[in-house]
Amino acid sequence: MDFAKRLVQLDVDSTFIQQEAIELLAAKAGVLDQVSAITESAMCGELDFEQSLRTRVRLLKGLSESAITAVQNEITLTDGARDLVNTLDDKGHCVALVSGGFINIIAPMIESLTIRHYKANTLEIVGGVLTGELVGPIIDRAAKGAALLEFAKACGVEVENTVAIGDGANDLDMMALSGLSIAFNAKPIVVQAADFAINEPSLRSVVKLIGLA
C-alpha cells in the first residue's frame, strides 16, 4: 500500500465538469460560435491563453448577472468526479481545482464538495451586468503550474507525489511540474506530454492510475 500523501490537481472545464462554462455564457449572449472557435484554438495551443480569454470575455459584455446563476444550474460534474474527491479525502489526500474559467460560476460546486484548494478567474460585474473585463490575476498556464507548487506546500505533499489532470494547452505547465500527469480526453499536444491518457468520459480510472486502488 502506498501511504505517501498525494495532491491531485484537476482542470475544471471539460475535465472536472462536462461543459465549458464560458461557452454556456456565450450561448446566452448570442456569441457561441465566436467564443467556441477561440476556445478551440487556445486549448490546442495556437493562441496565447490570456489574450484569448480576454477576447472571449469582452464578447460577454452587457450580459446580465442572472446568466451566471443559470449556468451554475447547467454545469454537471464529470462521471466519477465526486467519488474521486470523496475517495481522496477518505484516504487523507488533497484535491485542488484550477480553472481558466470563472470562480463566479464554480464557487457553489467547490463549496458543496468541500474542496479547500482552488483558483479561477473572476468576471467583473457592475450594476448587475458583466463589463466584459476580468478582476485580478489571470489563471493561465503559468499560474496553474504555480498553483500546483503552492497547494503541494500547503498540503504538506512532496512535488513528486503530485498528480495533474487536464485536457488543454494551458494545463501543460502543471502537468510538467507534477510527479504524474494524466491527459483527460485531451488535445494531441497534451496527450503527447502526459504520462497517462484517459479517453473515456469518466474519471473513475484515476484512483487506479495513480496507485491508490
C-alpha positions in Angstrom: 0.0 0.0 0.0 1.3 3.4 -0.9 1.0 5.7 2.1 2.7 8.8 0.5 0.3 11.7 0.8 -0.9 12.9 -2.7 -2.2 16.1 -4.1 -4.4 15.6 -7.2 -4.9 18.9 -9.1 -7.5 19.0 -11.8 -8.5 21.4 -14.5 -12.2 22.2 -14.3 -13.9 22.8 -17.7 -14.2 19.7 -19.8 -12.3 17.8 -17.1 -13.9 18.0 -13.7 -17.1 19.3 -15.2 -18.6 18.2 -18.5 -19.0 21.6 -20.0 -17.0 24.7 -21.0 -18.7 27.3 -18.8 -17.7 30.2 -20.9 -19.5 28.6 -23.9 -22.7 28.3 -21.8 -22.4 32.0 -21.0 -21.6 32.7 -24.7 -24.8 30.9 -25.8 -26.8 33.2 -23.6 -25.0 36.3 -25.0 -25.6 35.1 -28.6 -21.9 34.7 -29.4 -21.4 31.0 -29.0 -19.8 30.4 -32.4 -17.2 33.1 -32.0 -16.3 32.0 -28.5 -16.2 28.3 -29.3 -13.7 29.0 -32.2 -11.4 31.0 -29.9 -11.6 28.4 -27.1 -10.7 25.6 -29.5 -7.6 27.4 -30.8 -6.5 28.3 -27.3 -6.9 24.7 -26.0 -4.8 23.4 -28.9 -2.0 25.9 -28.0 -2.5 28.0 -31.1 -3.3 31.2 -29.2 -2.0 32.8 -26.0 -4.4 31.9 -23.3 -4.7 35.2 -21.5 -5.2 37.1 -24.8 -7.8 34.6 -25.9 -9.6 34.7 -22.6 -9.8 38.4 -22.5 -11.1 38.4 -26.1 -13.8 35.9 -25.2 -14.9 37.7 -22.0 -15.2 41.0 -23.9 -17.8 39.3 -26.1 -19.9 38.8 -23.0 -20.1 42.5 -22.2 -23.6 43.5 -21.2 -24.8 40.0 -20.2 -27.0 40.0 -17.1 -25.5 38.7 -13.9 -28.5 36.3 -13.8 -26.9 34.3 -16.6 -24.3 33.2 -14.1 -26.9 31.6 -11.9 -28.5 29.9 -14.9 -25.1 28.5 -15.9 -24.4 27.3 -12.4 -27.5 25.2 -12.8 -26.5 23.8 -16.2 -23.0 22.6 -15.3 -22.7 18.9 -14.4 -19.8 17.0 -12.8 -17.9 14.5 -14.9 -18.7 10.9 -14.1 -16.6 9.8 -11.2 -15.6 13.3 -10.1 -17.5 13.4 -6.8 -16.4 9.8 -6.0 -12.8 10.8 -6.8 -12.9 13.7 -4.3 -14.5 11.6 -1.6 -12.0 8.7 -2.1 -9.0 11.0 -1.9 -10.5 12.8 1.2 -11.2 9.5 2.9 -7.6 8.3 2.3 -6.1 11.5 3.6 -5.0 13.0 0.3 -5.6 16.5 -1.1 -7.7 17.7 -4.0 -7.2 21.0 -5.8 -9.1 22.6 -8.7 -7.5 25.2 -11.1 -9.6 26.8 -13.7 -9.1 29.1 -16.7 -12.9 29.6 -16.2 -14.6 31.6 -13.6 -15.0 31.4 -9.8 -18.3 33.2 -10.2 -19.7 30.0 -11.7 -17.9 27.2 -9.9 -17.9 28.6 -6.3 -21.1 26.7 -5.3 -19.8 23.5 -6.7 -16.5 23.9 -4.8 -18.3 24.7 -1.6 -20.6 21.7 -1.9 -17.6 19.3 -2.4 -15.6 21.0 0.5 -12.6 21.5 -1.8 -10.2 23.8 0.1 -7.6 24.5 -2.6 -8.7 26.2 -5.8 -8.0 29.1 -8.2 -10.1 30.5 -11.1 -10.6 33.8 -12.9 -13.1 36.4 -11.7 -15.6 38.1 -14.0 -16.2 41.8 -13.3 -19.8 42.7 -12.6 -21.0 46.2 -12.2 -24.6 47.2 -11.8 -25.8 43.6 -12.4 -24.2 43.1 -15.7 -20.9 41.7 -17.0 -18.5 44.5 -18.0 -16.5 42.3 -20.4 -13.4 42.6 -18.1 -11.7 40.4 -15.5 -10.7 41.2 -12.0 -7.3 40.2 -10.5 -4.6 38.0 -11.8 -5.3 35.7 -14.7 -5.2 31.9 -14.1 -3.3 30.9 -17.2 -0.8 28.1 -18.0 1.9 29.5 -15.7 -0.5 30.2 -12.9 -1.8 26.7 -12.9 1.8 25.4 -12.6 2.5 27.9 -9.7 -0.7 26.7 -8.0 0.4 23.1 -8.1 3.6 24.1 -6.1 1.6 26.4 -3.8 -1.0 23.8 -3.0 1.5 21.0 -2.6 3.3 23.0 0.0 0.0 23.9 1.8 -0.9 20.2 1.9 2.5 19.0 3.0 2.9 17.0 -0.2 6.2 16.4 -1.9 6.1 17.6 -5.6 6.9 14.1 -6.8 3.7 12.9 -5.2 1.5 15.4 -7.0 -0.8 14.5 -9.9 -2.1 16.9 -12.5 -5.1 16.1 -14.8 -6.1 18.3 -17.7 -7.2 18.5 -21.3 -5.8 21.7 -22.9 -2.6 23.5 -23.6 -3.0 25.8 -20.5 -2.6 22.6 -18.4 0.9 21.8 -19.7 2.9 23.6 -17.0 1.2 22.0 -14.1 1.5 18.6 -15.8 5.2 19.2 -16.5 5.8 20.1 -12.8 3.7 17.2 -11.3 5.0 13.8 -10.4 2.4 12.2 -12.5 0.3 13.7 -15.3 -2.9 12.5 -16.9 -4.5 13.8 -20.1 -8.3 13.6 -20.0 -9.9 13.4 -23.4 -7.2 15.9 -24.3 -5.8 17.7 -27.3 -3.0 15.9 -29.0 -0.4 18.3 -27.6 -1.5 17.4 -24.1 -1.6 13.6 -24.8 1.9 13.7 -26.0 3.1 15.4 -22.8 1.2 13.2 -20.3 2.3 10.0 -18.5 -1.2 8.5 -19.0 -4.2 9.3 -21.1 -7.9 8.7 -20.3 -10.1 8.5 -23.4 -13.5 7.9 -21.9 -15.9 10.4 -20.3 -15.2 9.3 -16.8 -12.7 10.0 -14.0 -13.3 6.6 -12.4 -10.0 5.1 -13.5 -7.9 7.9 -11.9 -7.6 6.2 -8.5 -6.1 3.0 -10.1 -3.8 5.0 -12.4 -2.2 6.9 -9.5 -1.8 3.7 -7.5 -4.5 4.2 -4.8 -6.9 1.5 -5.8 
